[in-house]
Amino acid sequence: MTLEVSIAPCLEDNYLILARDVDSGQVATIDTPDADAILAHAKTLGWTITHVLNTHWHPDHAGGNAKIKEVTGAEIIGPAEVRRIAPLDREVGGGEVVKLGATQLDVLDVGGHTLGHIAYYAAAAEKAFVGDAIFALGCGRIFEGTPKQMWEGLQRLAALPDATEVFCAHEYTASNARFALSLDDDPTLVARTVEIFRRREQNLATVPTTIGLEKATNPFLRAVKLAPKLGVADQDPVAAFAAVRSAKDTFKG
């Protein structure tokens, strides 16, 4: 079983993400930030979209569902919350399984950014499609959930094998890197940020990342270590995470 993935920038800072099961030829778009861009990219690749896999309900993730469905007839799969703004054929939540041809995708509960946010993990292909749950050196804002919910979701992702490729939905990495450097001078982080800034100066993507790299450098996964720099001595991981998330919410840089 082989899962091919192709990404391209769209909207202001989103990525469209297409995943193709090579054995069957079935293709999923992970979310629908820009239907026209997604359809054009699929056409360029010679791929036919058969599935939409939504991670959460926000318009830059589900806003193109109706058009993708109209043009391709794709089955739309995602959390129930997607129905707030867009069509959905099948509801899924944490612990369920989605099949894309021969590829099995395990559904992970990663709520917090939104209450029903999910991610899709293809263990055999070592790939995870995470929406706005985690970013390269960052994580999503907590719009609907709680720090505890968000932290627990991040821990589910951190528990995946280090080699897992992580496809997040936005190019926020340079800003995230500046925030991370404001808290930490770890040599591994510093070396990573040098490469990030080089890539962004050349308008190159910093996605995908890997679970191992995020565990080593992402301030939200390293919150307990970093929280004292924010004046939080409590070693409770949820309190530490909340402090780092609050600091990022007000960070100017």
PAGU-568191 format. One line per 10 residues: number of its first residue (from 1); their letters; for each residue x, y, z of N, C-alpha, C. Coordinates in steps of 0.05 Angstrom, whole numbers. Atoms other than C-alpha are relative to their C-alpha. Layout:
# PAGU-568191
NUM) A) X:Y:Z:X:Y:Z:X:Y:Z ~ ...
***
This chain:
# PAGU-568191
1) MTLEVSIAPC) 17:-24:0:0:0:0:17:25:0 ~ -15:-26:2:26:69:-20:-20:22:0 ~ 17:-24:-1:-5:136:-3:17:23:-10 ~ -14:-23:10:18:194:-46:-14:25:10 ~ 11:-25:-10:8:265:-20:11:23:-16 ~ -9:-24:14:10:330:-58:-13:24:14 ~ 10:-24:-13:3:399:-26:6:24:-18 ~ -5:-26:14:-2:470:-54:-12:22:16 ~ 11:-22:-15:-14:538:-23:-26:9:-13 ~ 25:-12:9:-83:570:-28:-10:20:20
11) LEDNYLILAR) 9:-22:-17:-122:627:2:24:17:9 ~ -21:-17:-10:-78:672:45:24:-16:10 ~ -22:16:-12:-38:619:83:-7:-29:4 ~ 8:28:-2:-74:553:75:16:-18:-18 ~ -9:20:19:-50:489:43:-23:-17:-8 ~ 18:22:9:-94:445:0:17:-25:0 ~ -14:25:-4:-76:373:12:-16:-22:-14 ~ 12:23:13:-92:315:-34:16:-25:6 ~ -12:25:-6:-78:243:-15:-11:-22:-18 ~ 9:20:20:-81:186:-66:10:-28:8
21) DVDSGQVATI) -7:28:-4:-83:112:-51:7:-12:-27 ~ -11:8:26:-40:84:-107:-14:-26:-10 ~ 11:25:9:-71:14:-108:-27:4:-13 ~ 27:-4:10:-142:39:-120:-4:24:-17 ~ 3:-26:14:-131:108:-148:-19:19:14 ~ 18:-18:-15:-179:137:-97:15:23:11 ~ -13:-25:-8:-163:209:-78:-18:14:20 ~ 14:-17:-19:-182:249:-17:12:28:0 ~ -9:-26:-8:-178:323:-7:-4:3:30 ~ 1:-4:-29:-162:337:65:-10:29:4
31) DTPDADAILA) 13:-26:-3:-211:394:79:-3:12:-28 ~ 6:-13:25:-236:441:25:3:30:2 ~ -3:-29:-3:-205:510:35:-7:17:-24 ~ 5:-15:24:-212:531:-37:-7:-20:-22 ~ 9:21:19:-253:487:-83:12:2:-27 ~ -11:-3:27:-229:517:-148:29:-7:-1 ~ -28:7:-1:-156:511:-128:4:-30:3 ~ -2:29:-4:-167:439:-105:-5:-15:-26 ~ 7:13:25:-201:419:-169:21:4:-22 ~ -21:-5:20:-148:452:-212:25:-16:6
41) HAKTLGWTIT) -24:15:-7:-91:419:-173:-4:-29:-6 ~ 5:28:6:-124:351:-179:1:-5:-30 ~ 0:3:29:-133:361:-254:29:0:-10 ~ -28:-1:8:-59:380:-261:14:-27:6 ~ -12:26:-7:-40:315:-226:-12:-23:-15 ~ 14:22:13:-89:274:-266:-15:-18:20 ~ 13:15:-22:-124:253:-201:-30:7:0 ~ 28:-4:-2:-199:245:-192:-8:-2:30 ~ 7:-1:-28:-225:265:-123:-25:-17:5 ~ 21:18:-7:-268:211:-92:-10:4:29
51) HVLNTHWHPD) 7:-4:-28:-269:233:-19:7:28:9 ~ -7:-24:-16:-270:295:24:3:-9:29 ~ -4:7:-28:-240:285:93:2:26:16 ~ 0:-24:-16:-259:344:137:12:-5:28 ~ -10:2:-28:-221:357:202:-17:16:19 ~ 17:-16:-18:-267:411:230:-17:19:-17 ~ 21:-14:14:-322:460:211:8:27:-11 ~ -6:-28:8:-286:526:199:-1:3:-30 ~ 4:-4:29:-300:557:131:24:-5:-18 ~ -24:5:17:-228:552:107:8:-30:2
61) HAGGNAKIKE) -5:28:0:-233:477:119:-24:-16:-11 ~ 23:14:10:-304:458:99:-16:17:-20 ~ 15:-19:17:-326:518:57:-3:-9:-29 ~ 2:9:28:-313:483:-9:-14:-27:-3 ~ 13:26:2:-351:419:7:-21:-2:-22 ~ 23:1:19:-413:435:-34:10:-1:-29 ~ -9:0:28:-375:451:-97:16:-25:-8 ~ -14:25:6:-328:391:-92:-20:-22:-5 ~ 20:21:3:-389:347:-83:-15:3:-27 ~ 15:-5:25:-425:380:-142:17:-9:-24
71) VTGAEIIGPA) -17:5:23:-366:372:-189:9:-29:-2 ~ -12:26:0:-339:304:-168:-18:-23:11 ~ 16:20:-13:-393:268:-129:14:-13:23 ~ -16:12:-22:-342:254:-74:-17:-4:25 ~ 12:4:-26:-364:225:-8:13:18:20 ~ -11:-19:-19:-356:277:47:-2:-13:28 ~ -3:13:-26:-332:249:114:12:20:19 ~ -12:-18:-19:-319:288:177:-16:0:26 ~ 14:-2:-25:-342:307:247:-28:13:-4 ~ 28:-10:3:-416:324:258:-1:30:-2
81) EVRRIAPLDR) 0:-29:-1:-398:397:270:1:13:-28 ~ -3:-11:27:-384:406:195:-28:9:-10 ~ 27:-7:10:-460:408:184:-8:28:8 ~ 6:-28:-7:-460:477:216:2:18:-25 ~ -4:-18:23:-437:505:149:0:-14:-27 ~ -5:14:26:-430:450:96:-12:-27:0 ~ 11:27:1:-457:384:71:20:-21:10 ~ -16:21:-11:-432:320:103:-15:-26:-5 ~ 13:26:6:-447:248:81:3:-20:23 ~ -5:20:-22:-416:209:139:14:14:23
91) EVGGGEVVKL) -12:-11:-24:-402:230:210:20:-20:12 ~ -19:17:-14:-340:203:244:12:15:23 ~ -13:-12:-23:-305:214:310:23:-17:9 ~ -23:15:-10:-246:190:350:-5:-29:4 ~ 2:29:-4:-235:115:349:-12:-14:-25 ~ 11:12:24:-269:104:281:22:-3:-21 ~ -18:5:22:-236:83:216:-12:8:-26 ~ 8:-7:27:-240:111:146:18:-14:-19 ~ -16:14:20:-217:72:85:1:18:-25 ~ -4:-13:26:-188:106:24:13:-22:-17
101) GATQLDVLDV) -10:23:14:-180:47:-23:12:-20:20 ~ -14:19:-18:-129:1:11:11:14:25 ~ -11:-15:-23:-108:56:60:-19:3:23 ~ 17:-4:-24:-136:54:130:9:25:14 ~ -5:-24:-15:-141:120:165:-15:-1:27 ~ 12:-1:-26:-153:120:240:-7:28:7 ~ 10:-26:-7:-194:178:265:8:6:29 ~ -10:-8:-26:-163:214:325:-16:25:10 ~ 14:-23:-13:-201:261:373:22:20:8 ~ -19:-21:-7:-160:325:375:-14:26:5
111) GGHTLGHIAY) 16:-24:-5:-213:374:398:14:20:17 ~ -11:-22:-15:-198:441:428:-1:25:-17 ~ 2:-22:20:-189:487:368:-30:4:-6 ~ 29:2:-1:-262:467:356:-6:-25:16 ~ 7:22:-18:-300:418:399:3:-27:-13 ~ 1:25:13:-305:364:347:24:-6:-19 ~ -23:2:18:-237:372:312:11:-29:1 ~ -12:26:2:-209:306:287:25:1:-18 ~ -23:4:18:-145:282:252:-3:-28:-11 ~ 0:26:13:-134:224:205:29:-11:-1
121) YAAAAEKAFV) -27:12:-2:-75:177:216:2:-25:-17 ~ -5:24:16:-51:128:163:26:-13:10 ~ -23:12:-14:-5:83:204:19:-13:-20 ~ -17:15:19:20:40:146:16:19:-17 ~ -14:-20:17:39:103:106:16:20:17 ~ -14:-18:-19:66:139:168:-6:30:-6 ~ 8:-28:6:25:202:153:-24:6:18 ~ 23:-10:-15:-23:244:195:-9:26:-12 ~ 13:-24:11:-71:297:169:-15:13:23 ~ 7:-10:-27:-83:343:228:-15:27:0
131) GDAIFALGCG) 15:-25:1:-120:406:204:14:21:16 ~ -12:-22:-17:-108:461:256:6:-9:28 ~ -6:10:-27:-95:416:316:29:6:8 ~ -28:-6:-5:-19:422:311:12:11:-26 ~ -14:-12:23:26:463:265:30:-5:4 ~ -29:0:-3:100:463:252:7:22:20 ~ -7:-18:-22:125:494:317:-24:14:13 ~ 23:-14:-11:54:512:337:-24:-19:5 ~ 25:14:-2:-17:491:351:-23:20:-4 ~ 22:-18:6:-86:519:337:-9:15:25
141) RIFEGTPKQM) 12:-15:-22:-119:572:380:-23:-16:11 ~ 23:14:-13:-170:547:430:-24:18:-3 ~ 24:-16:5:-234:575:401:-25:-11:15 ~ 24:12:-11:-285:526:430:5:-18:24 ~ -5:19:-20:-252:476:475:14:12:24 ~ -14:-8:-24:-210:479:538:30:-7:-3 ~ -28:8:1:-135:476:550:4:-30:6 ~ -2:29:-5:-145:406:579:-6:-16:-24 ~ 8:15:24:-181:382:517:21:2:-21 ~ -20:-4:21:-129:413:471:25:-16:7
151) WEGLQRLAAL) -24:14:-8:-71:384:511:-3:-30:-4 ~ 4:28:3:-101:315:511:1:-8:-30 ~ -2:5:29:-110:319:435:28:0:-10 ~ -28:-1:9:-38:340:426:16:-24:10 ~ -14:23:-10:-16:282:469:-6:-25:-17 ~ 7:22:18:-53:234:423:18:1:-25 ~ -17:-3:23:-13:262:365:29:-6:8 ~ -27:5:-8:52:261:404:6:-29:5 ~ -3:29:-4:41:187:418:5:-15:-26 ~ -4:13:25:46:171:344:31:-4:-4
161) PDATEVFCAH) -28:4:4:113:144:319:15:25:-10 ~ -15:-24:6:167:197:312:3:5:-30 ~ -3:-3:29:174:184:237:-25:9:-15 ~ 25:-8:13:102:202:223:1:28:-12 ~ 1:-26:13:96:258:172:-26:13:8 ~ 23:-15:-9:48:312:196:-7:22:-20 ~ 9:-19:19:8:350:145:-20:19:13 ~ 18:-20:-12:-21:413:177:-10:18:-22 ~ 16:-13:21:-65:462:142:9:29:-6 ~ -8:-28:4:-29:529:147:30:4:0
171) EYTASNARFA) -28:-7:0:38:561:134:4:23:20 ~ -4:-18:-22:47:594:202:28:-2:12 ~ -24:10:-14:117:567:215:19:23:7 ~ -19:-21:-7:159:631:212:-9:15:25 ~ 11:-13:-24:114:666:262:3:-18:25 ~ -3:18:-22:113:604:305:29:-2:9 ~ -28:2:-7:189:600:302:9:24:16 ~ -8:-24:-15:197:672:326:-10:-2:29 ~ 10:4:-28:152:656:386:16:-21:15 ~ -16:21:-13:190:592:401:27:11:9
181) LSLDDDPTLV) -26:-11:-7:256:630:401:-2:20:23 ~ 3:-19:-23:228:681:450:0:-15:26 ~ 1:16:-25:222:624:501:24:-18:3 ~ -19:22:-1:279:578:484:23:4:-18 ~ -24:-2:17:350:577:458:12:-28:-4 ~ -10:27:4:356:501:452:13:-2:-28 ~ -14:1:26:407:486:397:-16:-14:-22 ~ 16:14:20:360:438:361:-21:19:-11 ~ 19:-20:9:307:492:358:13:21:-17 ~ -13:-21:14:355:545:336:8:-9:-28
191) ARTVEIFRRR) -8:10:26:382:502:280:-25:-4:-18 ~ 25:3:16:311:486:257:-10:27:-10 ~ 11:-26:8:290:559:256:17:13:-22 ~ -17:-11:21:350:578:213:-9:-11:-27 ~ 9:13:24:326:528:161:-28:10:-8 ~ 27:-10:5:254:552:168:1:28:-13 ~ -2:-27:12:272:625:155:12:-1:-28 ~ -11:2:27:315:604:96:-21:-9:-20 ~ 20:10:18:258:565:66:-22:22:-6 ~ 21:-20:5:207:621:76:10:23:-16
201) EQNLATVPTT) -11:-22:17:253:673:45:-1:-8:-29 ~ 2:10:28:251:629:-17:-28:-9:-7 ~ 28:7:5:176:620:-11:-5:-30:-3 ~ 3:29:0:184:546:2:-16:-9:24 ~ 17:11:-21:137:504:44:16:-11:23 ~ -12:13:-24:154:482:115:-17:-24:9 ~ 18:23:-5:100:428:113:6:-21:-21 ~ 6:11:-26:101:370:125:23:2:20 ~ -20:3:-21:137:364:191:-2:-29:9 ~ 2:27:-11:145:301:234:-6:1:29
211) IGLEKATNPF) 5:1:-28:122:280:302:25:3:17 ~ -25:-1:-15:193:270:325:12:28:1 ~ -11:-27:1:214:340:303:-17:18:18 ~ 17:-16:-17:154:371:337:4:-6:30 ~ -5:6:-28:167:334:402:26:13:10 ~ -26:-11:-7:238:360:401:1:30:2 ~ -2:-29:3:223:433:385:-25:16:4 ~ 26:-15:-1:149:452:388:-5:9:29 ~ 4:-10:-27:138:497:449:-25:-10:14 ~ 25:10:-12:68:470:459:2:-28:10
221) LRAVKLAPKL) -6:27:-10:93:399:467:21:0:21 ~ -21:-2:-20:150:423:511:-9:20:22 ~ 11:-21:-17:104:467:554:10:-2:29 ~ -8:3:-28:124:438:622:28:12:4 ~ -27:-10:-3:197:455:610:1:31:-3 ~ -1:-29:6:182:525:583:-17:18:18 ~ 18:-16:-15:127:548:629:14:17:21 ~ -13:-17:-20:175:573:684:10:26:-11 ~ -9:-25:12:201:624:635:-23:20:-3 ~ 24:-17:0:130:652:635:-10:6:28
231) GVADQDPVAA) 8:-5:-28:128:655:710:-19:-21:11 ~ 18:22:-9:88:590:717:17:-22:11 ~ -16:21:-13:121:544:767:-14:-26:1 ~ 17:24:-1:64:494:767:9:-20:-21 ~ -9:20:19:88:430:735:-24:-16:-12 ~ 23:12:12:17:409:718:1:5:-30 ~ -4:-5:29:21:399:642:-22:17:-12 ~ 22:-16:11:-47:429:628:4:30:7 ~ -5:-28:-7:-30:492:667:24:11:-16 ~ -23:-9:16:37:496:632:-7:5:-29
241) FAAVRSAKDT) 9:-4:28:5:487:564:-17:25:-2 ~ 17:-24:0:-47:540:580:17:26:1 ~ -17:-23:-2:8:589:598:14:6:-26 ~ -14:-3:26:46:577:533:-20:9:-21 ~ 20:-8:20:-18:582:492:-8:29:4 ~ 7:-27:-6:-37:647:527:21:20:-10 ~ -23:-17:9:32:676:513:0:3:-30 ~ 0:-1:30:27:658:439:-23:18:-9 ~ 23:-16:8:-42:690:435:5:30:0 ~ -6:-29:-2:-13:758:454:27:7:-11
251) FKG) -27:-5:9:55:750:422:0:18:-25 ~ -4:-18:23:76:805:373:28:-4:-10 ~ -26:5:11:132:783:329:0:-15:-25
***
